[in-house]
Amino acid sequence: MSNIVAIAQKELKSYFASPIAYIVIGMFALLYGYFYIAILAYFIRQSLQMSEFGGQGAQALNVNQALIRPLLQNVTILVLFVMPMVTMRTYAEEKRSGTIELLLTSPLTDFQIILGKFLGAMALYGIMLLVSMIHLGILFLYGRPEWKPLISAYLGLLLLGGCFISVGLFISSLTKNQIVAGMATFAVFLFLWVITWIGGFSGPTVDQLTNYLSIINHYDDFGKGVIDTTHVIYYVSFITFGLFLTAKSVDSERWRS
Amino acid sequence: MIEVQHLTKRYGRVTAVEDVSFRVERGEIFGFLGPNGAGKTTTMRILTGFIPATEGKAIVAGFDVFDQPIEAKRRTGYLPETPPLYPDMSVVEYLGFVAKVKGVPSAERRQRIAAVMERTRIDDVATRLCSKLSKGYRQRVGLAQAIIHNPDVLILDEPTAGLDPKQIIETRELIKELAGDHTIILSTHILPEVSQTCQRVVIINKGHVVAVDTPDNLTARLRGSETMYVQVDANGLDASGTLGGVAGVTRVAESDRRDGLVGYEVESEHGHDVRRDLARTVIGNGWGLLELRPMRMSLEEIFLSLTTEETPTPAPTAEASAPTPEGEETAHE
């Protein structure tokens, strides 16, 4: 356990020692801030219009439904773009610089190294999500949003990010080149995102299948404030599978290299 | 302390190491000598558990590196060819991380880090980032990293590669100092290094063990005869016949000729010092004796003759150094 923590700490520290953490969090904060302002402006106009025409005042628009949910839905898109940059170096950089020799000749199991790296990236992702909570906090100052759907939405975001990180780790473990790892990770993410596009006209079986595989469809319920075990199981098994593939890749690298 | 039995490593169809066996006793400094690509790094990587062997067995500090990797790794310190430093960590941070993953108890960590920094003389760069270190310091931090958990076995892959002469001497001294507490395997393709630091040497070429012995024995065993270099001003005459007539001389060969000066390589029986007689003969003939010196077979030549297959280098002792089969015998001792 202490080994896992040591690796995770090292990973997190190295994100902050290099520009990566600042770029990732900074860019995320900028874009997220823009989304926030845009959606908030739209929300204000809508509620003004409703109070003028409907005359029913404050109860007309639900903050959770009309503001927070679309906002966090957009966060998933940011995550899609940002996470490859976080995971692309995890293994690729260690292999390129030779520090992988230190890790693999230390009394650590592969599982400890992988889990440490996973948790390190999760920690950075968690810090990034914390930034998004500041904006939401402001809503609590001026309105009365429900906080329970927020918890489910953030749980969903964490699980979604975990899937991205586990796939990113696996792809990073396949190459020495960070750019290759980053690009391939992005392509895989995007594919998992749009996989449902062929579902609509390929018959009900394919439709069901692609719906199940689509990494983003499973987020919908979390966004609505529903924690459905189906989706939790989907995400957790996705993460486990990604980490399992990483372990296999690291082990097979050992035999080939 | 280290026992390697019939180790073989294949990558697809390429065989990097084949049937390598040797033993290293506690406290010894054991040298791996071989040209680049001979299989030194591969063997070391197997010993450290970085890669598995295709066949054979390796036991380090009493633990099989394949069956009980964690136990073996706990007792092994390893410095790869390029020190595995994290560029964005300071030296202290780096050593702290390594101490953690190598399992140094948290209560002892601080004191161990201070101790290895002092020992490898890196105190003055303690807070500097690893990426800002010079080659010499990187190597020393690499060494500090390898000894931080006080391992029984130290495996050093070309520890002096890329250092300047002063740093090389310092590193060698440091390695010798460490030998008391640790069993050390080091690899190199620099020959003087082996004769200066190692107690025993294994010569590897193309994945095979060619010889295992002490540097002195290797030199002695391969020196079947002694050779002198004699440069003579014989007024244009051929002196080889006359020199060949000296008692004890077995063979004379002309090696170079310049401005009427001729250099000869004179071989003599082992243990028969012919220098006095050679000098007397040359002077007695009224020639000028310009140079007379023994040509010793250096470790370098031994190495070359053991690792080159095609016959060879115009080295005077090429014939004497032929007994490669003898070398192979010792490999299985």
Boltz contact constraints between the chains, C-beta under 6 A:
constraints:
  - contact:
      token1: [A, 6]
      token2: [B, 100]
      max_distance: 6.0
  - contact:
      token1: [A, 6]
      token2: [B, 101]
      max_distance: 6.0
  - contact:
      token1: [A, 10]
      token2: [B, 97]
      max_distance: 6.0
  - contact:
      token1: [A, 14]
      token2: [B, 88]
      max_distance: 6.0
  - contact:
      token1: [A, 17]
      token2: [B, 88]
      max_distance: 6.0
  - contact:
      token1: [A, 18]
      token2: [B, 88]
      max_distance: 6.0
  - contact:
      token1: [A, 98]
      token2: [B, 82]
      max_distance: 6.0
  - contact:
      token1: [A, 98]
      token2: [B, 84]
      max_distance: 6.0
  - contact:
      token1: [A, 99]
      token2: [B, 84]
      max_distance: 6.0
  - contact:
      token1: [A, 99]
      token2: [B, 86]
      max_distance: 6.0
  - contact:
      token1: [A, 101]
      token2: [B, 50]
      max_distance: 6.0
  - contact:
      token1: [A, 101]
      token2: [B, 80]
      max_distance: 6.0
  - contact:
      token1: [A, 101]
      token2: [B, 84]
      max_distance: 6.0
  - contact:
      token1: [A, 102]
      token2: [B, 84]
      max_distance: 6.0
  - contact:
      token1: [A, 104]
      token2: [B, 50]
      max_distance: 6.0
  - contact:
      token1: [A, 105]
      token2: [B, 48]
      max_distance: 6.0
  - contact:
      token1: [A, 105]
      token2: [B, 49]
      max_distance: 6.0
  - contact:
      token1: [A, 105]
      token2: [B, 50]
      max_distance: 6.0
  - contact:
      token1: [A, 105]
      token2: [B, 73]
      max_distance: 6.0
  - contact:
      token1: [A, 105]
      token2: [B, 78]
      max_distance: 6.0
  - contact:
      token1: [A, 106]
      token2: [B, 101]
      max_distance: 6.0
  - contact:
      token1: [A, 106]
      token2: [B, 102]
      max_distance: 6.0
  - contact:
      token1: [A, 107]
      token2: [B, 70]
      max_distance: 6.0
  - contact:
      token1: [A, 107]
      token2: [B, 73]
      max_distance: 6.0
  - contact:
      token1: [A, 107]
      token2: [B, 74]
      max_distance: 6.0
  - contact:
      token1: [A, 107]
      token2: [B, 103]
      max_distance: 6.0
  - contact:
      token1: [A, 108]
      token2: [B, 101]
      max_distance: 6.0
  - contact:
      token1: [A, 254]
      token2: [B, 51]
      max_distance: 6.0
